[in-house]
Structures are given as structure tokens and as C-alpha cells.
Amino acid sequence: MLRVLAVDDEKPLLEELLYLLSSDPRVLSAEGASDATEALRRITRALESGPEGPDGIDVVFLDIHMAGLTGLDIARLLAGFARPPLIVFVTAHEGFAVQAFDLKAVDYVLKPVRPERLGEAVRRACAQLGRAAAQPPEPAEPAGTAGPAGRAGLPAPPGPSVPPQRRPAPELTVADRTADQIAVELGGVTRFVAIADIAYVEAQGDYARLHTDEGSHLVRIPLSTLEERWAARGFVRIHRRHLVALGRIDELRMDAGTTSVRVGSAELQVSRRHARQLRDLLMRQATG
């Protein structure tokens, strides 16, 4: 069971977050702080008490944009302690994901907060702390309903309780809708982006940023996974940070021992270990 502190300087959002956290059976207690000063005061008391003490806090659900110190500032302060509480960022801004995971955040939840997405963050915190009940229990089936081995209102035969199989909660709803699209989510709205529209992909911590002619989208999926999944679609790794659609490369530049490509208005560096393979692929494409 988790003891959590939620921090947000917008009272309605803080109340909603506390309601959702308190509704999760894996959360033992949920406290709120409406600004950084109040949050630091409460966290200091928790650190003095120790993780197992009566005032301990296991996880801080932390907004980023607040008056005075930001959530990132608080996380940096906590990083200096030997056993700080875990951090889950809850924010309306997707652009701080890299900094958040550099600070060892457990998760990065976008507002407006969906219960199932928050539940996934709780699950991750439980898993990292080694706590039981990483998944909330299934609600009991009402008496008299037909279930597996309980047809026509008959009780199920006695035996050991076996937890039902649960499908893991989605990570920022990153999943292929079809073989030709990828789902991305921003502010609770899911959009389907055609893979053919993606010019290149940039690694940002545990996330990847998909760049199209219309803009960019942040998804929680490793660049290595996209490299493997989209290799047959002509995406090639050119750097530890970049995956590029071969057909979207406009220029290959070689200057003073360095190699780069131009993809639209972006110029991307090509690492030495990928340069020769990329040149060969482009030559075959040009002559094929």
C-alpha cells in the first residue's frame, strides 16, 4: 500500500487527483499540497521520519508548472537525498519528458488525467518499491450471476483463488491502430498518425518524438523498438538519437570526416558506425 503526496497549485486539479488516488485500492493514504513550499515542508517531515516512519511518503505526484519552484526543481532537490520518495510527474506539458526521466521519474502522466493512466503510474510505483498488489483487485461478481463455473446462479466450486488475467494498462496509449498508423495521445485526445507521414524519429529518454511535416508527437516507446518494428518500412538508424525514413532524406552531406543528412528543414548528424551503411542504402535506392 502506498502513501502518496499530490502537489498542484490549481485547486480543482489537485482535488481531482486526490480523488482518483484515494479511489485506488493500492493507495493507503493521499495528501495534497497546493504549492512548492507546502510540498517541501511535508516532504522534509517525511525524510526526517524515514521511509518506514509514521510520516513517510512513498510517492510524490508532482505538477511541473507552479509558482516559485517548479516540480523539476523539487525533484532535483530530492535527488540529493539517499532515500527520497519516488516521483511521478503529472503535467499538461509534454515537452519536459526528457528532463523528467533524467531525474529518475517513475512515470510522466499528461493532463487531463485519465483514471486508467493514473492507475498505470501507481502500478509502476508499486513495482519499483517491490510492493504487492501491483494491480488493483477485480471487483467481486454479484451473487447469482452466471460466471465461469457458476452458471445459472450456482456457486463456483471451492478451490484456490486464481487471480484473473489482466491486460496491462497502456503507456500513453501508444499502440498500432493498423499496420499503417500509430496512435499518439495529447491532453486526453488520441490521434492516429500515418507512419508514411513520419520523416524521422528522435529519442528523448524513454520517449520518442515523431517528426512529421505538420509537427511532432511524443510517444512513450523506445527508439530501438521503433527501429525493429519499422525496418521493413524503410526506417534506418543513423545515430543513437535518430531513426530516419530513407525516402525522406533530401541530401547526404560529407564534410571534414563528418556525415549528416537533411530531412526537410532538419539537419541530422550521422554517426560513424552508421555512415557507411547509410551511404550504401542510399546508393542502392538511387540505382534501384
Solvent accessible surface area in square Angstrom, and as a share of the most:
residue,aa,sasa,rsa
1,M,105,0.47
2,L,0,0.00
3,R,44,0.16
4,V,3,0.02
5,L,2,0.01
6,A,0,0.00
7,V,0,0.00
8,D,3,0.02
9,D,56,0.29
10,E,93,0.42
11,K,137,0.58
12,P,98,0.62
13,L,61,0.30
14,L,14,0.07
15,E,90,0.40
16,E,82,0.37
17,L,8,0.04
18,L,38,0.19
19,Y,150,0.57
20,L,29,0.14
21,L,0,0.00
22,S,72,0.47
23,S,70,0.45
24,D,18,0.10
25,P,67,0.42
26,R,6,0.02
27,V,12,0.07
28,L,113,0.56
29,S,45,0.29
30,A,30,0.24
31,E,68,0.30
32,G,29,0.28
33,A,1,0.01
34,S,52,0.33
35,D,58,0.30
36,A,5,0.04
37,T,84,0.49
38,E,65,0.29
39,A,0,0.00
40,L,44,0.22
41,R,150,0.55
42,R,24,0.09
43,I,2,0.01
44,T,66,0.39
45,R,110,0.40
46,A,5,0.04
47,L,45,0.22
48,E,141,0.63
49,S,35,0.23
50,G,18,0.18
51,P,43,0.27
52,E,144,0.64
53,G,12,0.12
54,P,133,0.84
55,D,47,0.24
56,G,3,0.02
57,I,12,0.06
58,D,9,0.04
59,V,0,0.00
60,V,0,0.00
61,F,0,0.00
62,L,0,0.00
63,D,7,0.04
64,I,2,0.01
65,H,91,0.41
66,M,17,0.07
67,A,84,0.65
68,G,75,0.72
69,L,71,0.36
70,T,39,0.23
71,G,0,0.00
72,L,9,0.04
73,D,44,0.23
74,I,0,0.00
75,A,4,0.03
76,R,115,0.42
77,L,93,0.46
78,L,5,0.02
79,A,65,0.50
80,G,71,0.69
81,F,105,0.44
82,A,104,0.81
83,R,158,0.58
84,P,47,0.29
85,P,13,0.08
86,L,29,0.14
87,I,11,0.06
88,V,0,0.00
89,F,0,0.00
90,V,3,0.02
91,T,0,0.00
92,A,59,0.46
93,H,84,0.38
94,E,34,0.15
95,G,54,0.52
96,F,50,0.21
97,A,1,0.01
98,V,49,0.28
99,Q,72,0.32
100,A,0,0.00
101,F,24,0.10
102,D,99,0.51
103,L,39,0.19
104,K,164,0.70
105,A,9,0.07
106,V,12,0.07
107,D,0,0.00
108,Y,1,0.00
109,V,0,0.00
110,L,16,0.08
111,K,24,0.10
112,P,86,0.54
113,V,20,0.12
114,R,50,0.18
115,P,84,0.53
116,E,87,0.39
117,R,4,0.02
118,L,4,0.02
119,G,17,0.16
120,E,4,0.02
121,A,0,0.00
122,V,1,0.00
123,R,60,0.22
124,R,22,0.08
125,A,0,0.00
126,C,1,0.00
127,A,58,0.45
128,Q,111,0.49
129,L,62,0.31
130,G,67,0.65
131,R,72,0.26
132,A,86,0.66
133,A,53,0.41
134,A,34,0.26
135,Q,61,0.27
136,P,32,0.20
137,P,94,0.59
138,E,78,0.35
139,P,119,0.75
140,A,98,0.76
141,E,108,0.48
142,P,94,0.59
143,A,108,0.84
144,G,58,0.56
145,T,58,0.34
146,A,60,0.47
147,G,6,0.06
148,P,118,0.74
149,A,67,0.52
150,G,7,0.06
151,R,158,0.58
152,A,96,0.74
153,G,32,0.31
154,L,120,0.60
155,P,117,0.73
156,A,67,0.52
157,P,93,0.59
158,P,140,0.88
159,G,58,0.56
160,P,126,0.79
161,S,110,0.71
162,V,119,0.68
163,P,104,0.65
164,P,76,0.48
165,Q,178,0.79
166,R,104,0.38
167,R,220,0.80
168,P,96,0.60
169,A,29,0.23
170,P,59,0.37
171,E,72,0.32
172,L,7,0.04
173,T,36,0.21
174,V,26,0.15
175,A,56,0.44
176,D,61,0.32
177,R,141,0.52
178,T,70,0.41
179,A,75,0.58
180,D,85,0.44
181,Q,45,0.20
182,I,0,0.00
183,A,5,0.04
184,V,4,0.03
185,E,17,0.08
186,L,103,0.51
187,G,28,0.27
188,G,34,0.33
189,V,95,0.55
190,T,56,0.32
191,R,136,0.50
192,F,81,0.34
193,V,10,0.06
194,A,34,0.26
195,I,3,0.02
196,A,89,0.69
197,D,77,0.40
198,I,1,0.00
199,A,8,0.06
200,Y,25,0.09
201,V,0,0.00
202,E,28,0.13
203,A,22,0.17
204,Q,32,0.14
205,G,49,0.47
206,D,68,0.35
207,Y,1,0.00
208,A,0,0.00
209,R,31,0.11
210,L,0,0.00
211,H,35,0.15
212,T,20,0.12
213,D,117,0.61
214,E,161,0.72
215,G,37,0.36
216,S,41,0.27
217,H,27,0.12
218,L,9,0.04
219,V,1,0.00
220,R,30,0.11
221,I,14,0.07
222,P,70,0.44
223,L,10,0.05
224,S,66,0.43
225,T,47,0.27
226,L,0,0.00
227,E,55,0.25
228,E,147,0.66
229,R,104,0.38
230,W,2,0.01
231,A,61,0.47
232,A,107,0.83
233,R,101,0.37
234,G,29,0.28
235,F,10,0.04
236,V,23,0.13
237,R,49,0.18
238,I,0,0.00
239,H,41,0.18
240,R,178,0.65
241,R,93,0.34
242,H,23,0.10
243,L,0,0.00
244,V,0,0.00
245,A,10,0.08
246,L,22,0.11
247,G,64,0.62
248,R,70,0.25
249,I,24,0.12
250,D,80,0.41
251,E,67,0.30
252,L,54,0.27
253,R,97,0.35
254,M,118,0.53
255,D,106,0.55
256,A,101,0.79
257,G,65,0.62
258,T,80,0.47
259,T,11,0.06
260,S,8,0.05
261,V,0,0.00
262,R,72,0.26
263,V,6,0.03
264,G,40,0.38
265,S,125,0.80
266,A,23,0.18
267,E,93,0.42
268,L,11,0.05
269,Q,97,0.43
270,V,11,0.06
271,S,29,0.19
272,R,215,0.79
273,R,201,0.73
274,H,21,0.09
275,A,10,0.08
276,R,178,0.65
277,Q,103,0.46
278,L,3,0.02
279,R,79,0.29
280,D,63,0.32
281,L,36,0.18
282,L,28,0.14
283,M,124,0.55
284,R,148,0.54
285,Q,95,0.42
286,A,84,0.65
287,T,109,0.63
288,G,102,0.99
